[in-house]
Amino acid sequence: MAAGGQRGPRVRARAGTRGRSRAARRPPPGDGPRAGTFPTGEVLATLAREAPGWGAPVVAFMGRAGADPFRILVSCLLSLRTRDQVTAAASASLFRRARTPRGLLRLDEDALAALIRPVGFYRTKARTLREVSRLLLERHAGRVPRDLDALLALPGVGRKTANLVVTQAFGDPGICVDTHVHRIPNRWGLLATRTPEESEDALRRLVEPAWWVDLNPLLVAFGQTICQPVSPRCSTCPVAPACARVGVVHSR
């Protein structure tokens, strides 16, 4: 059984580590020195209980898309280098005018760009959305494919977006690793990885498949509200006793 399925012992926060630098405390690359003892399942269950009270921006972002594969794909493409609050508003504006690939192609590039203008690189994204819609109609009868490789063949779709569509739209097993999902397990000491790709591989080994679909929205919400990149809210963190605080110099 993977480590994520075990109710491991509660790990006490390490004393005297607050002022150490990231370089001094960073373990060698790999799954992490605590992969076999970190109470992964217990920590994730605690976060799942607490998450509804956080009011995280990701909830509004995903709520706009619902479970519709096309809306999730479009919202993910809009979200690149854009805050979730802005993405949610732009997605809502677009979906009032176009909810399908064919409907999106009825908008010319200027009209589409105007609808999504609050997001970063809105003109480039307008071109990408039109090309994606064209290819969905050409190759997939207007439907978003469920296959990861087919999604990756679409312009602008990277592994993070493809995994998010597969997990959130279709409920298939997969782990979508963005900056939060890469950063937080490394801060916990569960992982010692340098890239999101390494983190995805390690998390597949260490986390029970039952958690894979929810891992991204859960850790994104946690990272947006509690375990922030700079000065995390450790004093109110519900899983602080299990956290090694790797790289944390200042906290609240």
Beta strands, then each sheet from edge to edge (+ up, - down):
end
